[in-house]
Amino acid sequence: MFREALNKLISFMVRQAHHERNQKLTVHPELVEGLNQYFLSKLKAFWRVVRRLSGDDAYERYLQHHAEHHQGDTPLSKEAFFKQWQDEKWNGIKRCC
């Protein structure tokens, strides 16, 4: 879905640029596909950063760490992991003065 929308946007931008210059329209599919791949990779990288900063990927990173360093133990469930995370974050004194 995103790829089709990106194709339409890029094609529109190319047509618009050619129209403004009053030149013959030539769209090279390999250029459009290359731009799609570039923008898609940048969007995915941006989304990974947003997920990491917001803590949205914390459980996936926990599972990866657990698989690499604690093979014998069973990992926490998603609910237990977030409950533990919330308890660590909010229990105790949380003020500057």
Secondary structure, DSSP 8 states (H G I E B T S, - for coil): -HHHHHHHHHHHHHHHHHHHHT------HHHHHHHHHHHHHHHHHHHHHHHHHHTTTHHHHHHHHHHHH-TTS----HHHHHHHHHHHHHSS-----
